[in-house]
Amino acid sequence: MAEPEVGNYKVFLELQRRSDIGTGAKVNRIALNALSVAITTSKTVPNVPVPMAGAVTGESVNLAFDMGLASKNISVSGILLEQEIKKQKTDSDAATATFTPFELAQLIHSYVDSSSFQDDQNINKLIILIPSKVGNDFTARNTERDIPFTFKNRVYDNSFTAFTDNPVEAFEEGNSITDRTFEGITGFVRSFSTTFAGEQPNSVEFTLEFEEAKVIADNFFD
């Protein structure tokens, strides 16, 4: 079930400033009208051939070392539409403005061109809402609800893991996108492409590539 403030949007870009201030679904966030989302998890497993195994047994043998290494990439494509953007820096410094699709494209391009030193420009989280029927304990929810896509596991599956959240916030019933610290995919925008087409004067096509990571983002100048 979608929250009223979200409307039909399911994908959001979040600015680094949101970690300091901002409540509601859209403050210090940009909603994306996504038409497709592609998620890729690529596992890195060193696979080492065992010398002389084939000579002795007639069959070659490899030893794989699964050390929990993986890269996670998300590709989002869709169209940008006119949108109201809400920004907030402090309790007394907030601004709201309606951007045309072309202004929104320019804004996101300029944000991608920034660094982690610029809290009001740096995009460090991608939120993708998906429908969920199963809770943290692997039992059915009373009602279906939207939760953020995450690479974390439910509490039920977290045996033999350390330093994991308990409970895992993404799967909790009270988890709301209006919360300041709503769960999402942290990382950085690898690329952002837009197309201005004459036959589409009221929208702009876009493609965004996002990579999951723990970004070193402390601005020691601020």
Buried (B, 14 or more C-beta within 10 A) or exposed (E): EBEEEBEEBBBBBBBBBBBBBBEBBBBBBBBBBBEEBEBEEEEEEEEEEEEEBEEEEEEEEEEEEEEEEEEBBBBBBBBBBEBEBBBBBEEEEBEEEEBBBBBBBBBBEEBBEBEBBBBEBBBBBBBBBEEBEBBBEEEEEEEEBBBBBBEBBBBBEBEEEEEEBEBBBBBBEEBBBEEEEBBBBBBBBEEBEBEEEEEEEEBBBBBBBBBBEEBEBEEEEE
